[in-house]
Amino acid sequence: MAAVQRLLRAAASGGAVTAAARRRMGSLAAEQAPSAAPAPKGFPFAAEERMRRRSAAERNVQWVFLGCPGVGKGTYASRLSRLLGVPHIATGDLVRDELASTGPLAAQLAEIVNQGKLVSDEIIINLLSKRLKKGEDQGESGFILDGFPRTVKQAEILDGVTDIDMVVNLKLREDVLVEKCLGRRICSQCGKNFNVACIDAKGENGLPAIYMEPLLPPNNCMSKMITRADDTEEVVRNRLRIYNDMSQPVEGFYREQGKLLEFDLPGGIPESWPKLLHVLNLEDQEELKLAAA
Ligand code: ADP
């Protein structure tokens, strides 16, 4: 509950938190958020910090997944969340749940999302706070965030309310990202994600060759496949442009903190998953889990 209240407070008074985070982070954040207000005089940052943050030993992992649309953040974040027993929280899913509801926000969100634009920090933080509150009420500890933070301001707000242990930055060449987004399908009944694209991109102009098998649905999902309204080529290209403008600076924010783990996807899940587990030192964890299954 406390984390949720802090997140809501931080969103409401973004300036104070931003300035506090900036004091800790040094000059990079200052360059990226010139509009933030200065911290109030006498703000007891260090004391408040000690009181409110749980040490990593007292809780589960708090990780963030970054990467362009279509890179596979959701796929790898949800696999890791099952392996580590922590919730996978994707802000894109929270937005789509809201879109599917009859709530007052739905129409406003549809217009923004279908153009590939970012939802306002205020709305996204409200949705995330609600999700965290629900989790805290159910005794959840730790998280893997996917799709948040997407702007430096969101990263500063998050930084002001909790500690992020590690940030995994998934990377893939842009032509492949577009193909993958266009191949995405969702089962309208079970909600699972699939991909009908068979990627076979040649290595050229310094780009690595990439082969990715399609991720086809089982027979019972086949006739219920739908495509996201924001996965048209025009909107995907707009989302990639917005990612480069708004979200790529978030990589710099975490690189400066020494928390960024860069991971170039070597191919599809069969090639990438074992390599990712290796760089995360989690191979033993998976063996234990498989042995227990
Ligand atoms: P992507 O495939 O681009 O990674 P997501 O499923 O993460 O897509 O998000 C879908 C849409 O939801 C985004 O294009 C954006 O409109 C909105 N959205 C999700 N997360 C955020 C965020 N942290 N800040 C602003 N908008 C967001």
py3Dmol code that shows the C-alpha trace and the ligand (Angstrom):
import py3Dmol

protein = """\
ATOM      1  CA  MET A   1       0.000   0.000   0.000  1.00  0.00           C
ATOM      2  CA  ALA A   2       2.773   2.380   0.959  1.00  0.00           C
ATOM      3  CA  ALA A   3       4.451   2.070  -2.449  1.00  0.00           C
ATOM      4  CA  VAL A   4       1.170   2.889  -4.175  1.00  0.00           C
ATOM      5  CA  GLN A   5       0.553   5.951  -2.064  1.00  0.00           C
ATOM      6  CA  ARG A   6       4.106   7.110  -2.742  1.00  0.00           C
ATOM      7  CA  LEU A   7       3.635   6.615  -6.476  1.00  0.00           C
ATOM      8  CA  LEU A   8       0.416   8.609  -6.475  1.00  0.00           C
ATOM      9  CA  ARG A   9       1.972  11.362  -4.351  1.00  0.00           C
ATOM     10  CA  ALA A  10       4.987  11.433  -6.635  1.00  0.00           C
ATOM     11  CA  ALA A  11       2.836  11.751  -9.730  1.00  0.00           C
ATOM     12  CA  ALA A  12       0.858  14.569  -8.181  1.00  0.00           C
ATOM     13  CA  SER A  13       3.941  16.485  -7.019  1.00  0.00           C
ATOM     14  CA  GLY A  14       6.284  15.403  -9.803  1.00  0.00           C
ATOM     15  CA  GLY A  15       8.625  18.357  -9.284  1.00  0.00           C
ATOM     16  CA  ALA A  16       9.749  17.453  -5.763  1.00  0.00           C
ATOM     17  CA  VAL A  17      10.376  13.832  -6.545  1.00  0.00           C
ATOM     18  CA  THR A  18      12.066  14.656  -9.802  1.00  0.00           C
ATOM     19  CA  ALA A  19      14.394  17.056  -8.102  1.00  0.00           C
ATOM     20  CA  ALA A  20      15.125  14.561  -5.346  1.00  0.00           C
ATOM     21  CA  ALA A  21      15.867  11.836  -7.849  1.00  0.00           C
ATOM     22  CA  ARG A  22      18.006  14.231  -9.802  1.00  0.00           C
ATOM     23  CA  ARG A  23      20.111  15.053  -6.730  1.00  0.00           C
ATOM     24  CA  ARG A  24      20.936  11.380  -6.434  1.00  0.00           C
ATOM     25  CA  MET A  25      21.467  10.832 -10.122  1.00  0.00           C
ATOM     26  CA  GLY A  26      23.723  13.704 -11.026  1.00  0.00           C
ATOM     27  CA  SER A  27      23.708  15.734 -14.184  1.00  0.00           C
ATOM     28  CA  LEU A  28      22.205  13.370 -16.775  1.00  0.00           C
ATOM     29  CA  ALA A  29      18.659  13.566 -15.451  1.00  0.00           C
ATOM     30  CA  ALA A  30      18.991  17.310 -15.084  1.00  0.00           C
ATOM     31  CA  GLU A  31      19.745  17.597 -18.785  1.00  0.00           C
ATOM     32  CA  GLN A  32      16.780  15.468 -19.723  1.00  0.00           C
ATOM     33  CA  ALA A  33      14.127  17.129 -17.586  1.00  0.00           C
ATOM     34  CA  PRO A  34      14.739  20.856 -17.773  1.00  0.00           C
ATOM     35  CA  SER A  35      11.150  21.757 -16.874  1.00  0.00           C
ATOM     36  CA  ALA A  36      11.131  20.175 -13.402  1.00  0.00           C
ATOM     37  CA  ALA A  37      10.676  22.452 -10.382  1.00  0.00           C
ATOM     38  CA  PRO A  38      13.432  22.683  -7.743  1.00  0.00           C
ATOM     39  CA  ALA A  39      13.051  20.616  -4.563  1.00  0.00           C
ATOM     40  CA  PRO A  40      11.446  22.367  -1.600  1.00  0.00           C
ATOM     41  CA  LYS A  41      14.002  23.641   0.934  1.00  0.00           C
ATOM     42  CA  GLY A  42      14.720  21.213   3.764  1.00  0.00           C
ATOM     43  CA  PHE A  43      13.120  18.253   2.026  1.00  0.00           C
ATOM     44  CA  PRO A  44      14.211  15.373   4.300  1.00  0.00           C
ATOM     45  CA  PHE A  45      15.189  13.156   1.442  1.00  0.00           C
ATOM     46  CA  ALA A  46      17.800  10.922   3.054  1.00  0.00           C
ATOM     47  CA  ALA A  47      15.703  10.182   6.140  1.00  0.00           C
ATOM     48  CA  GLU A  48      12.564   9.528   4.137  1.00  0.00           C
ATOM     49  CA  GLU A  49      14.583   7.340   1.795  1.00  0.00           C
ATOM     50  CA  ARG A  50      15.872   5.122   4.590  1.00  0.00           C
ATOM     51  CA  MET A  51      12.431   4.700   6.079  1.00  0.00           C
ATOM     52  CA  ARG A  52      10.502   3.863   3.000  1.00  0.00           C
ATOM     53  CA  ARG A  53      12.710   1.571   0.919  1.00  0.00           C
ATOM     54  CA  ARG A  54      12.802  -2.127   1.650  1.00  0.00           C
ATOM     55  CA  SER A  55      16.230  -3.659   1.149  1.00  0.00           C
ATOM     56  CA  ALA A  56      16.619  -6.131  -1.701  1.00  0.00           C
ATOM     57  CA  ALA A  57      16.999  -8.940   0.877  1.00  0.00           C
ATOM     58  CA  GLU A  58      13.517  -8.240   2.294  1.00  0.00           C
ATOM     59  CA  ARG A  59      11.668  -8.440  -1.019  1.00  0.00           C
ATOM     60  CA  ASN A  60      11.644 -10.099  -4.433  1.00  0.00           C
ATOM     61  CA  VAL A  61      13.400  -8.672  -7.488  1.00  0.00           C
ATOM     62  CA  GLN A  62      12.321  -5.291  -8.874  1.00  0.00           C
ATOM     63  CA  TRP A  63      13.319  -5.328 -12.537  1.00  0.00           C
ATOM     64  CA  VAL A  64      12.420  -3.250 -15.581  1.00  0.00           C
ATOM     65  CA  PHE A  65      12.323  -4.440 -19.199  1.00  0.00           C
ATOM     66  CA  LEU A  66      13.069  -1.831 -21.861  1.00  0.00           C
ATOM     67  CA  GLY A  67      13.007  -2.218 -25.628  1.00  0.00           C
ATOM     68  CA  CYS A  68      11.284  -1.103 -28.807  1.00  0.00           C
ATOM     69  CA  PRO A  69       7.743  -2.173 -29.718  1.00  0.00           C
ATOM     70  CA  GLY A  70       7.828  -5.759 -30.997  1.00  0.00           C
ATOM     71  CA  VAL A  71      11.161  -6.679 -29.425  1.00  0.00           C
ATOM     72  CA  GLY A  72       9.589  -9.292 -27.165  1.00  0.00           C
ATOM     73  CA  LYS A  73       9.597  -7.554 -23.763  1.00  0.00           C
ATOM     74  CA  GLY A  74       6.309  -9.213 -22.861  1.00  0.00           C
ATOM     75  CA  THR A  75       7.473 -12.683 -23.868  1.00  0.00           C
ATOM     76  CA  TYR A  76      10.698 -12.647 -21.877  1.00  0.00           C
ATOM     77  CA  ALA A  77       9.345 -10.643 -18.935  1.00  0.00           C
ATOM     78  CA  SER A  78       6.436 -13.057 -18.462  1.00  0.00           C
ATOM     79  CA  ARG A  79       8.724 -16.118 -18.694  1.00  0.00           C
ATOM     80  CA  LEU A  80      11.051 -14.629 -16.095  1.00  0.00           C
ATOM     81  CA  SER A  81       8.177 -13.655 -13.840  1.00  0.00           C
ATOM     82  CA  ARG A  82       6.995 -17.274 -13.798  1.00  0.00           C
ATOM     83  CA  LEU A  83      10.524 -18.478 -13.115  1.00  0.00           C
ATOM     84  CA  LEU A  84      11.107 -16.016 -10.267  1.00  0.00           C
ATOM     85  CA  GLY A  85       7.576 -16.007  -8.855  1.00  0.00           C
ATOM     86  CA  VAL A  86       7.076 -12.253  -9.219  1.00  0.00           C
ATOM     87  CA  PRO A  87       4.268 -10.422 -11.019  1.00  0.00           C
ATOM     88  CA  HIS A  88       4.809  -9.339 -14.614  1.00  0.00           C
ATOM     89  CA  ILE A  89       3.231  -5.895 -14.886  1.00  0.00           C
ATOM     90  CA  ALA A  90       2.870  -4.596 -18.455  1.00  0.00           C
ATOM     91  CA  THR A  91       1.479  -1.083 -18.662  1.00  0.00           C
ATOM     92  CA  GLY A  92       0.366  -1.822 -22.262  1.00  0.00           C
ATOM     93  CA  ASP A  93      -1.893  -4.562 -20.837  1.00  0.00           C
ATOM     94  CA  LEU A  94      -3.266  -2.146 -18.226  1.00  0.00           C
ATOM     95  CA  VAL A  95      -4.056   0.319 -21.017  1.00  0.00           C
ATOM     96  CA  ARG A  96      -5.732  -2.397 -23.126  1.00  0.00           C
ATOM     97  CA  ASP A  97      -7.813  -3.570 -20.104  1.00  0.00           C
ATOM     98  CA  GLU A  98      -8.982  -0.003 -19.639  1.00  0.00           C
ATOM     99  CA  LEU A  99      -9.729   0.282 -23.386  1.00  0.00           C
ATOM    100  CA  ALA A 100     -11.834  -2.870 -23.239  1.00  0.00           C
ATOM    101  CA  SER A 101     -13.845  -1.516 -20.301  1.00  0.00           C
ATOM    102  CA  THR A 102     -16.773   0.849 -20.475  1.00  0.00           C
ATOM    103  CA  GLY A 103     -14.998   3.281 -18.145  1.00  0.00           C
ATOM    104  CA  PRO A 104     -14.842   7.012 -18.905  1.00  0.00           C
ATOM    105  CA  LEU A 105     -11.201   6.797 -20.007  1.00  0.00           C
ATOM    106  CA  ALA A 106     -11.758   4.229 -22.761  1.00  0.00           C
ATOM    107  CA  ALA A 107     -12.656   6.577 -25.640  1.00  0.00           C
ATOM    108  CA  GLN A 108      -9.903   9.054 -24.756  1.00  0.00           C
ATOM    109  CA  LEU A 109      -7.308   6.257 -24.584  1.00  0.00           C
ATOM    110  CA  ALA A 110      -8.405   4.648 -27.854  1.00  0.00           C
ATOM    111  CA  GLU A 111      -7.630   7.806 -29.785  1.00  0.00           C
ATOM    112  CA  ILE A 112      -4.131   8.134 -28.269  1.00  0.00           C
ATOM    113  CA  VAL A 113      -3.145   4.463 -28.481  1.00  0.00           C
ATOM    114  CA  ASN A 114      -4.444   3.939 -32.012  1.00  0.00           C
ATOM    115  CA  GLN A 115      -2.209   6.751 -33.236  1.00  0.00           C
ATOM    116  CA  GLY A 116       0.802   5.135 -31.525  1.00  0.00           C
ATOM    117  CA  LYS A 117       1.174   8.039 -29.085  1.00  0.00           C
ATOM    118  CA  LEU A 118       2.037   7.782 -25.406  1.00  0.00           C
ATOM    119  CA  VAL A 119      -0.661   8.075 -22.775  1.00  0.00           C
ATOM    120  CA  SER A 120      -0.073  10.931 -20.299  1.00  0.00           C
ATOM    121  CA  ASP A 121       2.154  10.252 -17.291  1.00  0.00           C
ATOM    122  CA  GLU A 122      -0.780  11.015 -14.993  1.00  0.00           C
ATOM    123  CA  ILE A 123      -3.064   8.396 -16.551  1.00  0.00           C
ATOM    124  CA  ILE A 124      -0.383   5.726 -16.783  1.00  0.00           C
ATOM    125  CA  ILE A 125       0.724   6.262 -13.183  1.00  0.00           C
ATOM    126  CA  ASN A 126      -2.871   6.019 -12.004  1.00  0.00           C
ATOM    127  CA  LEU A 127      -3.325   2.727 -13.850  1.00  0.00           C
ATOM    128  CA  LEU A 128      -0.032   1.402 -12.491  1.00  0.00           C
ATOM    129  CA  SER A 129      -0.839   2.519  -8.944  1.00  0.00           C
ATOM    130  CA  LYS A 130      -4.183   0.695  -9.060  1.00  0.00           C
ATOM    131  CA  ARG A 131      -2.437  -2.459 -10.268  1.00  0.00           C
ATOM    132  CA  LEU A 132       0.255  -2.220  -7.566  1.00  0.00           C
ATOM    133  CA  LYS A 133      -2.367  -1.654  -4.884  1.00  0.00           C
ATOM    134  CA  LYS A 134      -4.262  -4.756  -5.970  1.00  0.00           C
ATOM    135  CA  GLY A 135      -0.997  -6.729  -5.858  1.00  0.00           C
ATOM    136  CA  GLU A 136      -0.010  -5.403  -2.456  1.00  0.00           C
ATOM    137  CA  ASP A 137      -3.436  -6.297  -1.080  1.00  0.00           C
ATOM    138  CA  GLN A 138      -2.826  -9.840  -2.335  1.00  0.00           C
ATOM    139  CA  GLY A 139       0.624  -9.978  -0.724  1.00  0.00           C
ATOM    140  CA  GLU A 140       2.712  -9.597  -3.888  1.00  0.00           C
ATOM    141  CA  SER A 141       6.383  -8.749  -3.483  1.00  0.00           C
ATOM    142  CA  GLY A 142       8.683  -7.535  -6.259  1.00  0.00           C
ATOM    143  CA  PHE A 143       7.815  -7.075  -9.930  1.00  0.00           C
ATOM    144  CA  ILE A 144       9.031  -7.139 -13.486  1.00  0.00           C
ATOM    145  CA  LEU A 145       7.828  -3.979 -15.181  1.00  0.00           C
ATOM    146  CA  ASP A 146       7.319  -4.067 -18.947  1.00  0.00           C
ATOM    147  CA  GLY A 147       6.548  -0.869 -20.845  1.00  0.00           C
ATOM    148  CA  PHE A 148       7.200   1.390 -17.833  1.00  0.00           C
ATOM    149  CA  PRO A 149       9.034   3.703 -17.493  1.00  0.00           C
ATOM    150  CA  ARG A 150       8.780   5.013 -21.049  1.00  0.00           C
ATOM    151  CA  THR A 151       9.879   8.575 -20.451  1.00  0.00           C
ATOM    152  CA  VAL A 152      12.651  10.033 -18.317  1.00  0.00           C
ATOM    153  CA  LYS A 153       9.998  11.717 -16.188  1.00  0.00           C
ATOM    154  CA  GLN A 154       8.361   8.348 -15.471  1.00  0.00           C
ATOM    155  CA  ALA A 155      11.809   6.901 -14.639  1.00  0.00           C
ATOM    156  CA  GLU A 156      12.481   9.732 -12.219  1.00  0.00           C
ATOM    157  CA  ILE A 157       9.118   9.287 -10.539  1.00  0.00           C
ATOM    158  CA  LEU A 158       9.702   5.552 -10.162  1.00  0.00           C
ATOM    159  CA  ASP A 159      13.189   6.199  -8.862  1.00  0.00           C
ATOM    160  CA  GLY A 160      11.791   8.548  -6.259  1.00  0.00           C
ATOM    161  CA  VAL A 161       9.470   5.914  -4.778  1.00  0.00           C
ATOM    162  CA  THR A 162      11.288   2.606  -4.991  1.00  0.00           C
ATOM    163  CA  ASP A 163      14.572   0.905  -5.890  1.00  0.00           C
ATOM    164  CA  ILE A 164      15.013  -0.758  -9.245  1.00  0.00           C
ATOM    165  CA  ASP A 165      17.601  -3.528  -9.054  1.00  0.00           C
ATOM    166  CA  MET A 166      18.215  -4.097 -12.757  1.00  0.00           C
ATOM    167  CA  VAL A 167      17.043  -2.929 -16.164  1.00  0.00           C
ATOM    168  CA  VAL A 168      17.181  -5.322 -19.104  1.00  0.00           C
ATOM    169  CA  ASN A 169      17.346  -3.589 -22.478  1.00  0.00           C
ATOM    170  CA  LEU A 170      16.300  -5.954 -25.287  1.00  0.00           C
ATOM    171  CA  LYS A 171      17.545  -5.043 -28.751  1.00  0.00           C
ATOM    172  CA  LEU A 172      16.713  -6.130 -32.289  1.00  0.00           C
ATOM    173  CA  ARG A 173      17.222  -4.583 -35.740  1.00  0.00           C
ATOM    174  CA  GLU A 174      14.416  -2.216 -36.792  1.00  0.00           C
ATOM    175  CA  ASP A 175      13.241  -4.000 -39.966  1.00  0.00           C
ATOM    176  CA  VAL A 176      12.696  -7.129 -37.869  1.00  0.00           C
ATOM    177  CA  LEU A 177      10.792  -5.151 -35.227  1.00  0.00           C
ATOM    178  CA  VAL A 178       8.322  -3.915 -37.849  1.00  0.00           C
ATOM    179  CA  GLU A 179       7.823  -7.419 -39.269  1.00  0.00           C
ATOM    180  CA  LYS A 180       7.317  -8.822 -35.766  1.00  0.00           C
ATOM    181  CA  CYS A 181       4.724  -6.180 -34.840  1.00  0.00           C
ATOM    182  CA  LEU A 182       2.809  -6.828 -38.060  1.00  0.00           C
ATOM    183  CA  GLY A 183       2.826 -10.585 -37.338  1.00  0.00           C
ATOM    184  CA  ARG A 184       1.478 -10.251 -33.774  1.00  0.00           C
ATOM    185  CA  ARG A 185      -1.852 -11.916 -33.008  1.00  0.00           C
ATOM    186  CA  ILE A 186      -3.824 -12.294 -29.789  1.00  0.00           C
ATOM    187  CA  CYS A 187      -6.352 -15.012 -29.014  1.00  0.00           C
ATOM    188  CA  SER A 188      -9.567 -13.130 -28.276  1.00  0.00           C
ATOM    189  CA  GLN A 189     -10.635 -15.911 -25.912  1.00  0.00           C
ATOM    190  CA  CYS A 190      -7.602 -16.889 -23.808  1.00  0.00           C
ATOM    191  CA  GLY A 191      -5.649 -13.631 -24.319  1.00  0.00           C
ATOM    192  CA  LYS A 192      -2.392 -15.395 -25.217  1.00  0.00           C
ATOM    193  CA  ASN A 193       0.020 -13.744 -27.668  1.00  0.00           C
ATOM    194  CA  PHE A 194       1.248 -15.407 -30.865  1.00  0.00           C
ATOM    195  CA  ASN A 195       3.200 -14.354 -33.934  1.00  0.00           C
ATOM    196  CA  VAL A 196       2.579 -15.522 -37.484  1.00  0.00           C
ATOM    197  CA  ALA A 197       5.666 -13.838 -38.978  1.00  0.00           C
ATOM    198  CA  CYS A 198       8.516 -16.065 -40.099  1.00  0.00           C
ATOM    199  CA  ILE A 199      11.545 -13.802 -39.852  1.00  0.00           C
ATOM    200  CA  ASP A 200      14.514 -14.600 -42.038  1.00  0.00           C
ATOM    201  CA  ALA A 201      16.526 -11.384 -42.266  1.00  0.00           C
ATOM    202  CA  LYS A 202      19.889 -11.527 -44.021  1.00  0.00           C
ATOM    203  CA  GLY A 203      23.016 -10.105 -42.396  1.00  0.00           C
ATOM    204  CA  GLU A 204      23.803  -6.928 -44.347  1.00  0.00           C
ATOM    205  CA  ASN A 205      25.128  -3.394 -43.821  1.00  0.00           C
ATOM    206  CA  GLY A 206      26.599  -4.389 -40.478  1.00  0.00           C
ATOM    207  CA  LEU A 207      23.286  -5.832 -39.233  1.00  0.00           C
ATOM    208  CA  PRO A 208      23.266  -9.405 -37.925  1.00  0.00           C
ATOM    209  CA  ALA A 209      21.291 -12.131 -39.701  1.00  0.00           C
ATOM    210  CA  ILE A 210      18.193 -13.047 -37.689  1.00  0.00           C
ATOM    211  CA  TYR A 211      15.986 -16.079 -38.017  1.00  0.00           C
ATOM    212  CA  MET A 212      12.818 -16.425 -35.934  1.00  0.00           C
ATOM    213  CA  GLU A 213      10.249 -19.163 -36.245  1.00  0.00           C
ATOM    214  CA  PRO A 214       6.631 -18.052 -36.088  1.00  0.00           C
ATOM    215  CA  LEU A 215       4.924 -18.637 -32.746  1.00  0.00           C
ATOM    216  CA  LEU A 216       1.730 -20.266 -33.983  1.00  0.00           C
ATOM    217  CA  PRO A 217      -1.408 -20.748 -31.892  1.00  0.00           C
ATOM    218  CA  PRO A 218      -2.820 -24.146 -30.964  1.00  0.00           C
ATOM    219  CA  ASN A 219      -5.841 -25.329 -32.989  1.00  0.00           C
ATOM    220  CA  ASN A 220      -8.403 -24.131 -30.453  1.00  0.00           C
ATOM    221  CA  CYS A 221      -7.117 -20.547 -30.623  1.00  0.00           C
ATOM    222  CA  MET A 222      -6.599 -20.478 -34.419  1.00  0.00           C
ATOM    223  CA  SER A 223     -10.068 -19.184 -35.364  1.00  0.00           C
ATOM    224  CA  LYS A 224     -10.069 -16.543 -32.594  1.00  0.00           C
ATOM    225  CA  MET A 225      -6.961 -14.617 -33.602  1.00  0.00           C
ATOM    226  CA  ILE A 226      -7.188 -10.831 -33.562  1.00  0.00           C
ATOM    227  CA  THR A 227      -4.675  -8.103 -34.424  1.00  0.00           C
ATOM    228  CA  ARG A 228      -4.118  -5.085 -32.171  1.00  0.00           C
ATOM    229  CA  ALA A 229      -5.524  -1.896 -33.694  1.00  0.00           C
ATOM    230  CA  ASP A 230      -2.114  -0.226 -33.133  1.00  0.00           C
ATOM    231  CA  ASP A 231      -0.185  -2.907 -35.043  1.00  0.00           C
ATOM    232  CA  THR A 232      -0.671  -1.419 -38.521  1.00  0.00           C
ATOM    233  CA  GLU A 233       2.510  -0.481 -40.377  1.00  0.00           C
ATOM    234  CA  GLU A 234       1.874   3.266 -40.139  1.00  0.00           C
ATOM    235  CA  VAL A 235       1.192   3.160 -36.392  1.00  0.00           C
ATOM    236  CA  VAL A 236       4.105   0.775 -35.707  1.00  0.00           C
ATOM    237  CA  ARG A 237       6.503   3.149 -37.490  1.00  0.00           C
ATOM    238  CA  ASN A 238       5.108   6.043 -35.462  1.00  0.00           C
ATOM    239  CA  ARG A 239       5.561   4.063 -32.233  1.00  0.00           C
ATOM    240  CA  LEU A 240       9.167   3.291 -33.178  1.00  0.00           C
ATOM    241  CA  ARG A 241       9.799   6.979 -33.847  1.00  0.00           C
ATOM    242  CA  ILE A 242       8.236   7.925 -30.522  1.00  0.00           C
ATOM    243  CA  TYR A 243      10.310   5.216 -28.809  1.00  0.00           C
ATOM    244  CA  ASN A 244      13.499   6.700 -30.222  1.00  0.00           C
ATOM    245  CA  ASP A 245      12.526  10.211 -29.127  1.00  0.00           C
ATOM    246  CA  MET A 246      10.928   9.582 -25.732  1.00  0.00           C
ATOM    247  CA  SER A 247      12.023   6.182 -24.481  1.00  0.00           C
ATOM    248  CA  GLN A 248      15.598   5.796 -25.631  1.00  0.00           C
ATOM    249  CA  PRO A 249      16.745   8.500 -23.160  1.00  0.00           C
ATOM    250  CA  VAL A 250      15.442   6.180 -20.404  1.00  0.00           C
ATOM    251  CA  GLU A 251      18.250   3.770 -21.390  1.00  0.00           C
ATOM    252  CA  GLY A 252      20.783   6.540 -20.690  1.00  0.00           C
ATOM    253  CA  PHE A 253      19.108   7.256 -17.345  1.00  0.00           C
ATOM    254  CA  TYR A 254      19.673   3.684 -16.156  1.00  0.00           C
ATOM    255  CA  ARG A 255      23.059   3.284 -17.889  1.00  0.00           C
ATOM    256  CA  GLU A 256      24.283   6.205 -15.806  1.00  0.00           C
ATOM    257  CA  GLN A 257      23.140   4.357 -12.675  1.00  0.00           C
ATOM    258  CA  GLY A 258      25.054   1.230 -13.756  1.00  0.00           C
ATOM    259  CA  LYS A 259      21.819  -0.797 -13.849  1.00  0.00           C
ATOM    260  CA  LEU A 260      21.412  -1.329 -17.586  1.00  0.00           C
ATOM    261  CA  LEU A 261      21.997  -4.797 -19.004  1.00  0.00           C
ATOM    262  CA  GLU A 262      22.084  -4.655 -22.811  1.00  0.00           C
ATOM    263  CA  PHE A 263      20.882  -7.812 -24.525  1.00  0.00           C
ATOM    264  CA  ASP A 264      20.973  -8.260 -28.319  1.00  0.00           C
ATOM    265  CA  LEU A 265      18.445 -10.936 -29.190  1.00  0.00           C
ATOM    266  CA  PRO A 266      20.265 -13.571 -31.234  1.00  0.00           C
ATOM    267  CA  GLY A 267      17.055 -15.037 -32.740  1.00  0.00           C
ATOM    268  CA  GLY A 268      13.770 -16.483 -31.561  1.00  0.00           C
ATOM    269  CA  ILE A 269      12.895 -17.925 -28.154  1.00  0.00           C
ATOM    270  CA  PRO A 270      14.892 -21.186 -28.530  1.00  0.00           C
ATOM    271  CA  GLU A 271      18.145 -19.270 -29.106  1.00  0.00           C
ATOM    272  CA  SER A 272      17.452 -16.220 -26.938  1.00  0.00           C
ATOM    273  CA  TRP A 273      15.955 -17.685 -23.752  1.00  0.00           C
ATOM    274  CA  PRO A 274      18.966 -19.815 -22.693  1.00  0.00           C
ATOM    275  CA  LYS A 275      21.343 -16.926 -23.456  1.00  0.00           C
ATOM    276  CA  LEU A 276      19.235 -14.513 -21.446  1.00  0.00           C
ATOM    277  CA  LEU A 277      19.165 -16.925 -18.490  1.00  0.00           C
ATOM    278  CA  HIS A 278      22.924 -17.227 -18.784  1.00  0.00           C
ATOM    279  CA  VAL A 279      23.588 -13.481 -18.654  1.00  0.00           C
ATOM    280  CA  LEU A 280      21.149 -13.163 -15.769  1.00  0.00           C
ATOM    281  CA  ASN A 281      22.843 -16.029 -13.902  1.00  0.00           C
ATOM    282  CA  LEU A 282      19.547 -17.860 -13.728  1.00  0.00           C
ATOM    283  CA  GLU A 283      20.380 -21.143 -15.450  1.00  0.00           C
ATOM    284  CA  ASP A 284      20.387 -23.015 -12.120  1.00  0.00           C
ATOM    285  CA  GLN A 285      17.026 -21.506 -11.237  1.00  0.00           C
ATOM    286  CA  GLU A 286      15.478 -22.922 -14.397  1.00  0.00           C
ATOM    287  CA  GLU A 287      17.041 -26.356 -13.814  1.00  0.00           C
ATOM    288  CA  LEU A 288      15.619 -26.418 -10.273  1.00  0.00           C
ATOM    289  CA  LYS A 289      12.202 -25.401 -11.558  1.00  0.00           C
ATOM    290  CA  LEU A 290      12.228 -28.022 -14.317  1.00  0.00           C
ATOM    291  CA  ALA A 291      13.375 -30.682 -11.840  1.00  0.00           C
ATOM    292  CA  ALA A 292      10.525 -29.761  -9.482  1.00  0.00           C
ATOM    293  CA  ALA A 293       7.882 -29.814 -12.218  1.00  0.00           C
TER     294      ALA A 293
END
"""
ligand_1 = """\
27
ADP
P 4.563 -1.857 -27.447
O 4.266 -2.966 -28.368
O 4.697 -0.551 -28.154
O 5.684 -2.141 -26.511
P 2.637 -1.718 -25.251
O 1.733 -2.882 -25.245
O 3.726 -1.668 -24.211
O 3.196 -1.613 -26.720
O 1.805 -0.366 -25.123
C 0.705 -0.072 -25.958
C 0.371 1.396 -25.849
O 0.004 1.717 -24.491
C 1.522 2.348 -26.157
O 1.674 2.584 -27.546
C 1.082 3.592 -25.390
O 0.047 4.282 -26.095
C 0.450 3.015 -24.139
N 1.444 2.891 -23.042
C 1.885 1.743 -22.463
N 2.777 1.997 -21.500
C 2.920 3.351 -21.452
C 3.701 4.237 -20.664
N 4.536 3.796 -19.704
N 3.569 5.571 -20.872
C 2.716 6.047 -21.813
N 1.965 5.270 -22.598
C 2.051 3.918 -22.427
"""
view = py3Dmol.view(width=600, height=400)
view.addModel(protein, "pdb")
view.setStyle({"model": 0}, {"cartoon": {"style": "trace"}})
view.addModel(ligand_1, "xyz")
view.setStyle({"model": 1}, {"stick": {}})
view.zoomTo()
view.show()
